[in-house]
C-alpha cells in the first residue's frame, strides 16, 4: 500500500509479523440463538463482494470466524 516505505524486514527486523483481529461482544446472558444469528449475519456481510473488496482495499485479509475465535470458544475464554 505504501511502496515508498521500507518493510519491517528492510528496517532491521527480519521475521517480524504483526496480526490483529476484530470481534464483537454482547452482554452476558445474551441468548445463544441471538449470538448465532449475529455471527451468521457478520459472516454473510464479511464475505459479500462489496464489503470484502472494501476491506481488502484497506489491506485487510477477510477470513471470518476461525475455530478458536468462534462464539463458543470466545465464551469459554471470557473473563468476567
Secondary structure, DSSP 8 states (H G I E B T S, - for coil): --TTS--TTTTT-TT------------TT--HHHHHHHHHHHHHHHTSHHHHHHHHHTT-------GGGSHHHHHHT---
